Each structure stands twice: as C-alpha cells, then as structure tokens.
C-alpha cells in the first residue's frame, strides 16, 4: 500500500483505534482484551486521486462523515464512511489545503487553512483561511491571506466564532504574517497572539481537552 493510500484510510483506522482506546480506559480496574482489535485491517476508502493529504477531520456525532483536504485538490467530504466522496470547495482561488476544523457546537461551520505546511522540495501555497457556514456548500475567505502555509486550525468547543490558527508563513523567506492568530468574531478580525520573529512560524496549536482556556502551540 502506498503512502497516499495510507493517508487516505487514516480516518477509518483512527475511528477504530479511538473506539478501542475508549473501551480500554472506560474502567481502569479492568484488563484490556487484545481480541477487541485483533481483526482490524487497513483498507483503502479513497477518494481515488493522486497527490498528498495532510488534513483529515471527522464530524462529532456523525461516525460516517469525514472531510479530507488535499494539498492540491481542495476539500472532499464523505457521508457514508468513504464509499463515496464529493469535492465541496471547487471554484475557490486556492486548492491547496493544510488543515480543516469543524466547529464542535455547530457542524455547519467549517474553517479551512489553505496552503500545505509539510515542508519538502516543492509545496503548494495558500491564501489564508476559508470559512463555510452551510456545511461546505459555499465558502468565503476570512483573512490571513499572506500566511501562505497553515498547519493547524482549531475551533472553541463552545463558541464557533472563536478560532485559533497556526500559520507557518512564507516557506522560503521571511514575512510578518506568521505565528499563532486568534479571532473571536468568526474571522472578521484576527489578532496575532504568539509571534517570535519574521522567520519563525506556527505549525501546530491545540486546546487542553478539559479546558479550552488553556492552549498549546508549536513554533518552527
């Protein structure tokens, strides 16, 4: 199986792994039965296209719904566990996707960070953050247009207007629009909340699972 295929199937594999881990930790006093995961196997669920994939996002409460972002092919969605995939971001200025986040409190709100952030010999750049408020039917660019490569986007679990973005910035030169950015109004305005210098970008950002006031970020 190729690297591309492995990235394509990660959504279903992770679902099964998380289920198994949940069972294992449901009761600390109980032992873990390895037979629960012995039958797990990799399988290709598509979409059948070339290229690399960096962004995969599940939709909470919808076990068969996933979003996939290709580094040069836009955002794709499946609602049937990978049996069929539909491109949902065609027509936008940029097709390079670095990260995807679905608002936990409103699944119709989706934020996409454009521009792949996995540095290699040749990479595709983006032009900021895109937002959909209708489940991916329509999109609008909501800023950070000079961030070029966005490695991570996260949405507050209670407020879909509060979003944090890890922007890597220009891959091969200095620029100011890099670091960790925050919006509290759904992308109308952005504040740079963590910045080192014009040669250091943000690559990852995450909430503490138990307290979204606590944020962890990685700069590179």
Residue frames as a rotation matrix with the C-alpha (Angstrom) as fourth column:
UNK 1
0.581 0.814 0.000 0.00
0.814 -0.581 0.000 0.00
0.000 0.000 -1.000 0.00
UNK 2
-0.159 -0.664 0.730 1.37
0.632 -0.637 -0.442 3.41
0.759 0.391 0.521 -0.92
UNK 3
-0.851 -0.219 -0.477 1.88
0.509 -0.563 -0.651 6.38
-0.126 -0.797 0.591 1.36
UNK 4
-0.789 0.611 0.068 -1.01
-0.515 -0.717 0.470 8.11
0.336 0.336 0.880 -0.38
UNK 5
-0.061 0.800 -0.598 -3.33
-0.017 0.598 0.802 5.21
0.998 0.059 -0.023 0.31
UNK 6
-0.400 -0.142 -0.906 -2.29
0.838 0.343 -0.424 5.08
0.371 -0.929 -0.018 3.96
UNK 7
-0.985 0.049 -0.166 -3.13
0.025 -0.910 -0.413 8.75
-0.172 -0.411 0.895 4.40
UNK 8
-0.561 0.820 -0.116 -6.47
-0.525 -0.243 0.816 8.20
0.640 0.519 0.567 2.69
UNK 9
0.074 0.640 -0.765 -7.57
0.229 0.736 0.637 5.48
0.971 -0.222 -0.091 5.05
UNK 10
-0.843 -0.522 -0.128 -6.43
0.218 -0.116 -0.969 7.10
0.491 -0.845 0.211 8.27
UNK 11
-0.451 0.724 0.522 -9.94
-0.790 -0.596 0.143 8.37
0.415 -0.348 0.841 9.02
UNK 12
0.564 0.730 -0.386 -11.47
-0.475 0.669 0.572 4.93
0.676 -0.140 0.724 9.43
UNK 13
-0.014 -0.654 -0.757 -8.42
0.462 0.667 -0.584 3.50
0.887 -0.358 0.293 11.16
UNK 14
-0.861 -0.351 0.369 -8.37
-0.101 -0.593 -0.799 6.28
0.499 -0.725 0.475 13.74
UNK 15
0.009 0.944 0.331 -12.07
-0.852 -0.166 0.497 5.83
0.524 -0.286 0.802 14.41
UNK 16
0.631 0.212 -0.747 -11.50
0.021 0.957 0.289 2.19
0.776 -0.197 0.599 15.24
UNK 17
-0.370 -0.858 -0.356 -8.41
0.502 0.137 -0.854 2.94
0.782 -0.494 0.380 17.33
UNK 18
-0.714 0.136 0.687 -10.19
-0.504 -0.780 -0.370 5.64
0.486 -0.610 0.626 19.34
UNK 19
0.418 0.906 -0.061 -13.09
-0.672 0.354 0.651 3.27
0.611 -0.231 0.757 19.96
UNK 20
0.412 -0.335 -0.847 -10.72
0.402 0.901 -0.161 0.60
0.818 -0.274 0.506 21.21
UNK 21
-0.698 -0.708 0.107 -8.85
0.259 -0.389 -0.884 3.06
0.668 -0.589 0.455 23.43
UNK 22
-0.308 0.676 0.669 -12.14
-0.779 -0.583 0.231 4.29
0.546 -0.450 0.706 24.87
UNK 23
0.692 0.542 -0.477 -13.10
-0.241 0.796 0.556 0.75
0.680 -0.270 0.681 25.76
UNK 24
0.032 -0.786 -0.617 -9.69
0.557 0.527 -0.642 0.11
0.830 -0.323 0.454 27.27
UNK 25
-0.872 -0.462 0.164 -9.84
0.172 -0.601 -0.781 3.17
0.459 -0.652 0.603 29.53
UNK 26
0.010 0.959 0.284 -13.54
-0.281 -0.270 0.921 3.00
0.960 -0.089 0.267 30.40
UNK 27
0.949 0.279 0.147 -12.70
-0.219 0.247 0.944 1.07
0.227 -0.928 0.296 33.53
UNK 28
0.170 -0.979 0.112 -9.13
-0.855 -0.203 -0.478 1.42
0.491 -0.014 -0.871 34.86
UNK 29
-0.053 -0.178 0.983 -9.68
-0.830 0.556 0.056 -1.58
-0.556 -0.812 -0.177 37.10
UNK 30
0.783 0.409 0.469 -10.35
-0.099 0.826 -0.555 -3.89
-0.615 0.388 0.687 34.15
UNK 31
-0.315 -0.903 0.292 -7.77
0.170 0.249 0.953 -5.54
-0.934 0.350 0.075 31.89
UNK 32
0.025 0.247 -0.969 -7.64
-0.860 -0.489 -0.147 -4.84
-0.510 0.837 0.200 28.15
UNK 33
0.337 0.192 0.922 -8.79
0.190 0.945 -0.267 -7.62
-0.922 0.265 0.282 25.83
UNK 34
-0.553 -0.677 -0.486 -6.48
-0.354 -0.337 0.872 -7.62
-0.754 0.654 -0.053 22.80
UNK 35
-0.615 0.372 0.695 -9.06
0.688 0.684 0.242 -9.61
-0.386 0.627 -0.677 20.85
UNK 36
0.343 0.803 -0.487 -11.13
0.439 -0.595 -0.673 -6.44
-0.830 0.017 -0.557 20.54
UNK 37
0.521 -0.200 -0.830 -8.73
-0.622 -0.755 -0.208 -5.06
-0.585 0.624 -0.518 17.92
UNK 38
-0.273 -0.710 0.648 -7.14
-0.042 0.682 0.730 -8.25
-0.961 0.173 -0.216 16.57
UNK 39
0.064 0.393 0.917 -9.32
0.841 0.474 -0.261 -8.19
-0.537 0.788 -0.300 13.45
UNK 40
0.649 0.192 -0.736 -8.58
-0.061 -0.952 -0.301 -4.58
-0.758 0.241 -0.606 12.49
UNK 41
-0.094 -0.664 0.742 -7.13
0.857 0.325 0.399 -4.23
-0.506 0.673 0.539 8.99
UNK 42
-0.542 -0.172 -0.822 -6.23
-0.188 -0.929 0.318 -1.35
-0.819 0.327 0.472 6.69
UNK 43
-0.065 0.461 0.885 -8.45
0.908 0.396 -0.140 -0.74
-0.415 0.794 -0.444 3.67
UNK 44
-0.948 -0.311 0.068 -8.47
0.303 -0.814 0.495 1.93
-0.099 0.490 0.866 1.02
UNK 45
-0.034 0.985 -0.167 -11.57
0.792 -0.075 -0.605 4.16
-0.609 -0.153 -0.778 1.19
UNK 46
0.111 0.042 0.993 -10.50
0.900 -0.428 -0.082 6.77
0.421 0.903 -0.085 -1.38
UNK 47
0.763 0.590 -0.262 -11.02
-0.266 -0.083 -0.960 9.17
-0.589 0.803 0.093 -2.91
UNK 48
0.370 -0.610 0.701 -9.14
0.735 0.653 0.181 7.67
-0.568 0.449 0.690 -5.85
UNK 49
0.966 -0.133 0.220 -6.97
0.021 -0.813 -0.582 10.60
0.256 0.567 -0.783 -6.83
UNK 50
0.176 -0.976 -0.127 -3.28
0.752 0.217 -0.623 11.42
0.635 0.014 0.772 -6.92
UNK 51
0.057 -0.255 0.965 -1.43
-0.252 -0.939 -0.234 13.70
0.966 -0.230 -0.118 -4.55
UNK 52
-0.781 -0.436 -0.447 -0.75
0.352 0.283 -0.892 14.08
0.515 -0.854 -0.068 -0.86
UNK 53
0.389 0.910 0.146 -3.19
0.214 -0.243 0.946 14.54
0.896 -0.337 -0.289 2.02
UNK 54
-0.745 -0.665 0.049 -2.38
0.153 -0.242 -0.958 16.49
0.649 -0.707 0.282 5.18
UNK 55
-0.742 0.524 0.419 -5.83
-0.670 -0.543 -0.506 17.34
-0.038 -0.656 0.754 6.55
UNK 56
-0.508 0.650 -0.565 -8.43
0.259 0.741 0.620 14.84
0.821 0.169 -0.545 7.77
UNK 57
-0.849 0.277 0.450 -11.32
-0.527 -0.515 -0.676 15.81
0.044 -0.811 0.583 10.04
UNK 58
-0.676 0.687 -0.265 -14.16
0.655 0.726 0.211 13.77
0.338 -0.031 -0.941 11.48
UNK 59
-0.400 0.647 0.649 -17.53
-0.433 -0.758 0.488 15.24
0.807 -0.086 0.584 12.40
UNK 60
-0.967 -0.029 0.254 -18.52
-0.248 0.353 -0.902 14.59
-0.063 -0.935 -0.348 16.04
UNK 61
-0.303 0.903 0.305 -21.67
-0.368 0.185 -0.911 12.53
-0.879 -0.389 0.276 16.36
UNK 62
0.728 0.468 -0.501 -21.61
-0.635 0.183 -0.751 11.54
-0.260 0.864 0.430 12.69
UNK 63
0.254 -0.723 0.642 -19.49
-0.216 0.605 0.766 8.37
-0.943 -0.334 -0.003 12.58
UNK 64
0.246 -0.139 0.959 -19.62
0.814 0.567 -0.127 8.04
-0.526 0.812 0.252 8.77
UNK 65
0.934 0.150 0.324 -18.89
0.306 -0.803 -0.512 11.68
0.183 0.577 -0.796 7.92
UNK 66
0.183 -0.939 -0.291 -15.34
0.683 -0.091 0.725 12.89
-0.707 -0.332 0.625 7.24
UNK 67
0.969 -0.042 -0.245 -13.61
-0.191 -0.757 -0.624 15.76
-0.159 0.652 -0.742 5.48
UNK 68
0.317 -0.900 0.300 -10.34
0.778 0.428 0.461 15.39
-0.543 0.087 0.835 3.61
UNK 69
0.834 -0.096 -0.544 -8.11
-0.275 -0.926 -0.258 18.19
-0.478 0.365 -0.799 2.36
UNK 70
0.607 -0.623 0.493 -5.70
0.789 0.546 -0.280 17.51
-0.095 0.559 0.823 -0.49
UNK 71
-0.078 -0.729 -0.680 -2.55
0.492 -0.621 0.610 19.56
-0.867 -0.287 0.407 -0.89
UNK 72
-0.877 -0.188 -0.442 -3.55
-0.249 -0.610 0.753 20.44
-0.411 0.770 0.488 -4.45
UNK 73
-0.814 0.577 -0.065 -7.12
0.281 0.489 0.826 19.19
0.509 0.654 -0.560 -4.78
UNK 74
-0.341 0.722 0.602 -9.38
-0.595 -0.661 0.457 21.09
0.728 -0.202 0.655 -2.38
UNK 75
-0.660 0.225 0.717 -11.75
-0.655 0.296 -0.695 19.77
-0.369 -0.928 -0.048 0.29
UNK 76
-0.503 0.493 -0.711 -13.64
-0.303 0.669 0.678 16.49
0.810 0.556 -0.187 -0.14
UNK 77
-0.414 0.444 0.795 -16.45
-0.883 0.014 -0.469 15.04
-0.219 -0.896 0.386 2.01
UNK 78
-0.667 0.326 -0.670 -17.87
-0.021 0.890 0.455 11.58
0.745 0.317 -0.587 2.59
UNK 79
-0.224 0.672 0.706 -21.11
-0.964 -0.259 -0.059 10.90
0.143 -0.693 0.706 4.46
UNK 80
0.822 0.549 -0.156 -21.04
-0.541 0.836 0.093 7.12
0.181 0.008 0.983 4.05
UNK 81
0.676 -0.578 0.456 -17.72
-0.157 0.492 0.856 6.10
-0.720 -0.651 0.242 5.58
UNK 82
-0.312 -0.900 -0.303 -15.70
-0.483 -0.124 0.867 6.55
-0.818 0.417 -0.396 2.40
UNK 83
-0.046 0.349 0.936 -17.92
0.633 0.735 -0.243 4.66
-0.773 0.581 -0.255 -0.05
UNK 84
0.371 0.140 0.918 -18.39
0.848 -0.453 -0.274 7.91
0.378 0.880 -0.287 -2.00
UNK 85
-0.300 -0.530 -0.793 -16.59
0.707 -0.682 0.188 11.26
-0.640 -0.504 0.579 -1.89
UNK 86
0.605 0.507 0.614 -17.67
0.778 -0.541 -0.320 14.67
0.170 0.671 -0.722 -3.17
UNK 87
-0.621 -0.775 0.115 -15.47
0.741 -0.629 -0.234 17.73
0.254 -0.060 0.965 -3.76
UNK 88
0.387 0.858 -0.338 -17.04
0.922 -0.365 0.127 20.61
-0.014 -0.361 -0.933 -1.83
UNK 89
0.263 -0.329 -0.907 -14.64
0.288 -0.870 0.399 23.50
-0.921 -0.366 -0.134 -2.38
UNK 90
-0.282 -0.353 0.892 -14.39
0.942 0.074 0.327 23.64
-0.181 0.933 0.312 -6.17
UNK 91
0.476 0.458 0.751 -14.37
0.690 -0.724 0.003 27.13
0.544 0.517 -0.661 -7.61
UNK 92
0.869 -0.236 -0.434 -12.18
0.213 -0.614 0.760 28.70
-0.446 -0.753 -0.484 -4.92
UNK 93
0.760 -0.611 -0.222 -9.00
-0.622 -0.584 -0.522 30.57
0.189 0.535 -0.824 -5.81
UNK 94
-0.336 -0.923 0.189 -6.78
-0.928 0.290 -0.234 28.08
0.161 -0.254 -0.954 -3.96
UNK 95
0.601 0.529 -0.599 -6.89
-0.471 0.840 0.270 24.28
0.646 0.120 0.754 -3.98
UNK 96
-0.353 -0.803 -0.480 -4.04
0.083 0.484 -0.871 23.61
0.932 -0.348 -0.104 -1.55
UNK 97
0.664 0.679 0.314 -5.37
-0.336 -0.104 0.936 22.57
0.668 -0.727 0.159 1.87
UNK 98
-0.443 -0.896 0.016 -3.24
-0.339 0.151 -0.928 22.43
0.830 -0.417 -0.371 5.02
UNK 99
-0.981 0.139 -0.138 -5.83
0.181 0.371 -0.911 21.96
-0.076 -0.918 -0.389 7.78
UNK 100
-0.316 0.945 0.084 -9.56
-0.057 -0.107 0.993 21.60
0.947 0.309 0.088 8.44
UNK 101
-0.987 0.095 -0.130 -11.66
0.140 0.115 -0.983 22.21
-0.079 -0.989 -0.127 11.55
UNK 102
-0.229 0.971 0.063 -15.39
0.329 0.016 0.944 21.62
0.916 0.237 -0.323 12.09
UNK 103
-0.502 0.102 0.859 -16.97
-0.694 -0.640 -0.329 23.68
0.516 -0.761 0.392 14.87
UNK 104
-0.938 0.106 -0.331 -17.97
0.246 0.875 -0.416 21.19
0.246 -0.472 -0.847 17.62
UNK 105
-0.617 0.727 -0.302 -21.01
0.180 -0.244 -0.953 23.29
-0.767 -0.642 0.020 18.58
UNK 106
0.466 0.746 -0.476 -22.26
-0.406 -0.298 -0.864 23.80
-0.786 0.596 0.164 15.00
UNK 107
-0.091 -0.569 0.817 -21.27
0.399 0.731 0.553 21.25
-0.912 0.377 0.161 12.37
UNK 108
0.746 0.377 0.550 -22.36
0.652 -0.243 -0.718 23.52
-0.137 0.894 -0.427 9.54
UNK 109
0.872 -0.483 -0.086 -19.45
-0.484 -0.875 0.008 25.84
-0.079 0.035 -0.996 10.32
UNK 110
0.685 -0.685 0.249 -16.16
0.701 0.712 0.031 24.70
-0.198 0.153 0.968 8.79
UNK 111
0.715 -0.574 -0.399 -12.82
-0.537 -0.816 0.211 26.50
-0.447 0.064 -0.892 8.78
UNK 112
0.796 -0.492 0.353 -10.08
0.602 0.700 -0.383 25.56
-0.059 0.518 0.853 6.33
UNK 113
0.417 -0.765 -0.491 -6.46
-0.277 -0.621 0.733 26.68
-0.866 -0.169 -0.471 6.46
UNK 114
1.000 -0.007 0.006 -5.11
0.007 0.266 -0.964 26.84
0.005 0.964 0.266 2.94
UNK 115
0.381 -0.919 -0.103 -1.55
-0.739 -0.236 -0.631 26.01
0.555 0.317 -0.769 1.90
UNK 116
0.781 -0.139 -0.608 0.17
0.321 0.926 0.201 22.76
0.535 -0.352 0.768 2.84
UNK 117
0.667 -0.508 0.544 2.58
-0.722 -0.622 0.304 23.13
0.184 -0.596 -0.782 5.75
UNK 118
0.745 -0.479 0.465 4.60
0.211 0.830 0.517 19.92
-0.634 -0.287 0.718 5.37
UNK 119
0.488 -0.596 -0.638 7.86
-0.743 -0.667 0.055 21.35
-0.458 0.447 -0.768 4.08
UNK 120
0.384 -0.382 0.841 9.51
0.512 0.846 0.151 19.42
-0.769 0.373 0.520 1.22
UNK 121
-0.605 -0.762 0.232 11.24
0.594 -0.238 0.768 20.19
-0.530 0.602 0.597 -2.05
UNK 122
-0.874 0.411 0.259 8.10
-0.062 -0.624 0.779 21.52
0.482 0.665 0.571 -3.69
UNK 123
-0.609 0.702 -0.368 4.92
0.679 0.223 -0.699 22.60
-0.409 -0.676 -0.613 -1.92
UNK 124
-0.249 0.639 0.728 1.69
0.654 -0.444 0.613 24.38
0.714 0.629 -0.308 -2.82
UNK 125
-0.972 -0.153 -0.178 0.85
0.235 -0.668 -0.706 27.67
-0.011 -0.728 0.685 -1.11
UNK 126
-0.089 0.995 -0.053 -2.46
0.992 0.093 0.085 29.11
0.089 -0.045 -0.995 0.04
UNK 127
-0.595 -0.055 0.802 -4.06
0.180 -0.981 0.067 32.50
0.784 0.184 0.594 0.57
UNK 128
-0.672 0.211 0.709 -5.42
-0.680 -0.555 -0.479 32.34
0.293 -0.805 0.517 4.10
UNK 129
-0.861 0.429 0.273 -8.42
0.082 0.647 -0.758 30.93
-0.502 -0.630 -0.593 5.94
UNK 130
-0.671 0.723 -0.163 -11.67
-0.326 -0.090 0.941 29.89
0.666 0.685 0.296 4.28
UNK 131
-0.837 0.469 0.282 -14.99
-0.217 0.189 -0.958 29.54
-0.503 -0.863 -0.056 6.11
UNK 132
-0.630 0.752 -0.195 -18.27
-0.024 0.232 0.972 27.83
0.776 0.617 -0.128 5.30
UNK 133
-0.779 0.433 0.453 -21.41
-0.579 -0.221 -0.785 28.37
-0.240 -0.874 0.423 7.38
UNK 134
0.308 0.938 -0.160 -23.60
-0.921 0.252 -0.296 25.93
-0.237 0.239 0.942 5.44
UNK 135
0.563 -0.077 0.823 -21.73
-0.156 0.968 0.197 22.65
-0.811 -0.239 0.533 5.67
UNK 136
-0.405 -0.865 0.298 -19.42
0.218 0.225 0.950 23.30
-0.888 0.449 0.097 2.72
UNK 137
0.370 0.609 0.701 -21.92
0.849 0.085 -0.522 24.43
-0.377 0.788 -0.486 0.10
UNK 138
0.755 -0.173 0.632 -20.48
0.235 -0.829 -0.507 27.97
0.612 0.531 -0.586 -0.06
UNK 139
0.222 -0.799 -0.559 -17.17
0.970 0.123 0.210 29.45
-0.099 -0.589 0.802 1.07
UNK 140
0.900 -0.076 0.429 -15.60
0.029 -0.972 -0.233 32.81
0.435 0.222 -0.873 1.80
UNK 141
-0.092 -0.979 -0.180 -12.02
0.658 0.076 -0.749 33.87
0.747 -0.187 0.638 2.51
UNK 142
0.870 0.489 -0.070 -11.88
0.340 -0.489 0.803 35.34
0.358 -0.722 -0.592 6.02
UNK 143
0.834 -0.510 0.210 -8.33
-0.549 -0.805 0.226 36.60
0.054 -0.304 -0.951 6.13
UNK 144
0.330 -0.865 0.378 -4.65
-0.270 0.297 0.916 35.87
-0.904 -0.405 -0.135 6.81
UNK 145
0.976 0.203 -0.073 -4.06
-0.115 0.200 -0.973 35.98
-0.183 0.958 0.219 3.06
UNK 146
0.431 -0.884 -0.179 -0.27
-0.690 -0.195 -0.697 36.28
0.582 0.424 -0.694 3.35
UNK 147
0.400 -0.250 0.882 0.14
-0.755 0.456 0.472 33.35
-0.520 -0.854 -0.006 5.75
UNK 148
-0.141 -0.477 -0.868 0.87
-0.961 0.276 0.005 31.08
0.237 0.834 -0.497 2.76
UNK 149
-0.362 -0.076 -0.929 1.01
-0.073 0.996 -0.053 27.78
0.929 0.049 -0.366 4.72
UNK 150
0.007 0.482 0.876 -1.37
-0.953 -0.263 0.152 26.92
0.303 -0.836 0.458 7.60
UNK 151
-0.738 -0.470 -0.484 -0.53
-0.332 0.877 -0.347 23.87
0.588 -0.095 -0.803 9.67
UNK 152
-0.699 0.473 -0.536 -3.40
0.704 0.588 -0.398 23.85
0.127 -0.656 -0.744 12.14
UNK 153
-0.542 0.638 0.547 -6.86
-0.470 -0.769 0.433 25.34
0.697 -0.022 0.717 12.76
UNK 154
-0.735 0.363 -0.573 -8.91
0.641 0.648 -0.412 24.74
0.221 -0.670 -0.709 15.92
UNK 155
-0.253 0.768 0.588 -12.38
-0.184 -0.635 0.750 25.96
0.950 0.082 0.302 16.94
UNK 156
-0.790 0.026 0.613 -13.51
-0.612 -0.091 -0.785 26.56
0.035 -0.995 0.088 20.51
UNK 157
-0.897 0.410 -0.167 -15.82
0.390 0.910 0.142 23.69
0.210 0.062 -0.976 21.53
UNK 158
-0.264 0.837 -0.479 -18.50
0.769 -0.116 -0.628 26.09
-0.581 -0.535 -0.613 22.81
UNK 159
0.401 0.343 -0.849 -18.20
-0.084 -0.910 -0.407 29.12
-0.912 0.234 -0.336 20.53
UNK 160
0.439 -0.206 0.875 -17.85
0.811 0.509 -0.287 28.65
-0.386 0.836 0.390 16.73
UNK 161
0.936 -0.086 0.341 -16.65
0.101 -0.863 -0.495 32.24
0.337 0.497 -0.799 16.34
UNK 162
0.575 -0.774 0.263 -13.51
-0.695 -0.293 0.657 31.64
-0.432 -0.561 -0.706 18.41
UNK 163
0.959 -0.275 0.064 -10.77
0.252 0.733 -0.631 30.14
0.127 0.621 0.773 16.23
UNK 164
0.423 -0.900 -0.108 -7.01
-0.416 -0.299 0.859 29.74
-0.805 -0.318 -0.501 16.55
UNK 165
0.990 -0.135 -0.037 -4.71
0.010 0.331 -0.943 29.33
0.139 0.934 0.329 13.56
UNK 166
0.305 -0.951 0.039 -1.08
0.152 0.089 0.984 28.21
-0.940 -0.295 0.172 13.36
UNK 167
0.994 0.056 -0.091 0.38
-0.070 -0.303 -0.950 30.00
-0.081 0.951 -0.298 10.34
UNK 168
0.416 -0.893 0.172 3.78
0.785 0.448 0.427 28.89
-0.458 -0.043 0.888 9.09
UNK 169
0.449 -0.231 -0.863 4.21
-0.293 -0.951 0.102 31.88
-0.844 0.207 -0.494 6.79
UNK 170
0.654 -0.278 -0.703 6.34
-0.738 -0.030 -0.674 32.01
0.166 0.960 -0.224 3.65
UNK 171
0.974 -0.215 0.077 8.16
0.190 0.950 0.247 28.70
-0.127 -0.226 0.966 3.29
UNK 172
0.313 -0.912 0.266 11.39
0.945 0.271 -0.183 30.04
0.095 0.309 0.946 1.80
UNK 173
-0.498 -0.500 0.709 11.61
0.404 -0.857 -0.321 33.62
0.768 0.126 0.628 3.03
UNK 174
-0.847 0.124 -0.517 10.71
0.474 -0.264 -0.840 35.99
-0.241 -0.957 0.164 5.88
UNK 175
-0.408 0.718 0.564 7.29
0.110 -0.575 0.811 37.61
0.906 0.393 0.155 6.32
UNK 176
-0.813 0.057 0.580 5.28
-0.531 -0.482 -0.697 39.12
0.240 -0.875 0.422 9.18
UNK 177
0.159 0.979 0.128 2.01
-0.972 0.132 0.197 37.19
0.176 -0.156 0.972 8.86
UNK 178
-0.022 -0.216 -0.976 3.10
-0.030 0.976 -0.215 34.07
0.999 0.025 -0.028 10.71
UNK 179
-0.912 -0.231 0.338 2.76
-0.348 -0.001 -0.938 32.63
0.217 -0.973 -0.080 14.20
UNK 180
-0.630 0.739 -0.239 -0.45
0.776 0.596 -0.205 31.95
-0.009 -0.314 -0.949 16.14
UNK 181
-0.857 0.421 0.297 -3.54
-0.298 -0.875 0.382 34.01
0.421 0.239 0.875 15.34
UNK 182
-0.697 0.684 -0.216 -6.92
0.631 0.441 -0.639 34.24
-0.342 -0.581 -0.739 17.09
UNK 183
-0.721 0.596 0.353 -10.33
-0.213 -0.675 0.706 35.50
0.659 0.434 0.614 16.05
UNK 184
-0.867 0.491 -0.090 -13.30
0.232 0.236 -0.944 35.99
-0.442 -0.839 -0.318 18.34
UNK 185
-0.109 0.847 -0.520 -15.74
-0.489 -0.501 -0.714 37.10
-0.866 0.176 0.469 15.65
UNK 186
0.556 0.423 0.716 -15.69
0.232 0.748 -0.622 34.26
-0.798 0.512 0.317 13.15
UNK 187
-0.057 -0.716 0.696 -12.82
0.937 0.202 0.285 35.60
-0.345 0.668 0.659 11.07
UNK 188
0.842 0.378 0.385 -13.85
0.491 -0.832 -0.258 39.25
0.223 0.406 -0.886 10.67
UNK 189
0.578 -0.720 0.383 -10.75
-0.708 -0.676 -0.202 40.32
0.404 -0.154 -0.901 12.58
UNK 190
0.671 -0.463 -0.579 -7.58
0.486 0.865 -0.129 38.47
0.560 -0.195 0.805 13.62
UNK 191
0.761 -0.489 0.426 -5.10
-0.647 -0.618 0.447 39.12
0.045 -0.616 -0.787 16.43
UNK 192
0.193 -0.789 -0.583 -1.55
-0.102 0.575 -0.812 37.78
0.976 0.216 0.031 16.43
UNK 193
0.857 0.282 0.432 -1.32
-0.442 -0.032 0.897 36.21
0.266 -0.959 0.097 19.89
UNK 194
0.586 -0.747 0.314 2.03
0.128 0.468 0.874 34.41
-0.800 -0.472 0.370 19.62
UNK 195
0.945 -0.310 0.100 4.93
0.027 -0.232 -0.972 35.62
0.325 0.922 -0.211 17.50
UNK 196
0.508 -0.843 -0.174 8.67
0.662 0.253 0.705 35.02
-0.550 -0.474 0.687 17.61
UNK 197
-0.315 -0.566 -0.762 10.08
-0.213 -0.740 0.638 36.78
-0.925 0.363 0.112 14.52
UNK 198
0.359 0.536 -0.764 9.62
-0.807 -0.233 -0.543 37.02
-0.469 0.811 0.349 10.76
UNK 199
-0.310 -0.509 -0.803 11.43
-0.809 0.585 -0.058 33.72
0.499 0.632 -0.593 10.18
UNK 200
-0.997 0.026 0.072 9.60
-0.024 0.790 -0.613 31.57
-0.073 -0.613 -0.787 12.76
UNK 201
-0.436 0.889 -0.141 6.11
-0.631 -0.190 0.752 30.29
0.642 0.417 0.644 12.02
UNK 202
-0.202 0.487 0.850 3.36
-0.816 0.397 -0.421 28.43
-0.542 -0.778 0.317 13.82
UNK 203
-0.744 -0.114 -0.659 2.95
-0.530 0.702 0.476 24.78
0.408 0.703 -0.582 12.86
UNK 204
-0.374 0.622 -0.687 0.52
0.503 0.759 0.414 23.38
0.779 -0.191 -0.597 15.44
UNK 205
-0.730 0.229 0.644 -2.00
-0.612 -0.638 -0.468 24.58
0.304 -0.736 0.606 18.02
UNK 206
-0.347 0.593 -0.727 -4.29
0.333 0.802 0.495 22.59
0.876 -0.070 -0.476 20.34
UNK 207
0.198 0.512 0.836 -6.70
-0.733 -0.489 0.473 23.09
0.651 -0.706 0.279 23.24
UNK 208
-0.904 -0.221 0.365 -6.41
-0.422 0.586 -0.692 21.35
-0.061 -0.780 -0.623 26.57
UNK 209
-0.670 0.673 -0.313 -9.18
0.229 0.588 0.776 18.72
0.706 0.448 -0.548 26.23
UNK 210
-0.149 0.635 -0.758 -10.67
0.975 0.223 -0.006 19.72
0.165 -0.740 -0.652 29.58
UNK 211
0.327 0.183 -0.927 -10.25
0.501 -0.865 0.006 23.49
-0.801 -0.467 -0.374 29.39
UNK 212
0.429 -0.109 0.897 -10.30
0.887 -0.136 -0.441 25.50
0.170 0.985 0.039 26.16
UNK 213
0.983 -0.176 0.047 -8.79
-0.183 -0.955 0.235 28.47
0.003 -0.240 -0.971 28.01
UNK 214
0.227 -0.937 0.267 -5.53
-0.299 0.194 0.935 26.52
-0.927 -0.291 -0.236 28.02
UNK 215
0.970 0.076 -0.230 -3.80
-0.238 0.114 -0.965 26.41
-0.047 0.991 0.129 24.63
UNK 216
0.211 -0.927 0.309 -0.63
0.191 0.349 0.917 24.66
-0.959 -0.134 0.251 23.49
UNK 217
0.957 0.080 -0.279 1.24
-0.240 -0.323 -0.916 25.78
-0.163 0.943 -0.290 20.39
UNK 218
0.276 -0.895 0.350 4.37
0.658 0.442 0.610 24.81
-0.701 0.062 0.711 18.46
UNK 219
0.790 -0.156 -0.592 6.58
-0.449 -0.805 -0.388 27.26
-0.416 0.573 -0.706 16.57
UNK 220
0.463 -0.639 0.614 9.12
0.702 0.688 0.186 26.33
-0.541 0.344 0.767 13.96
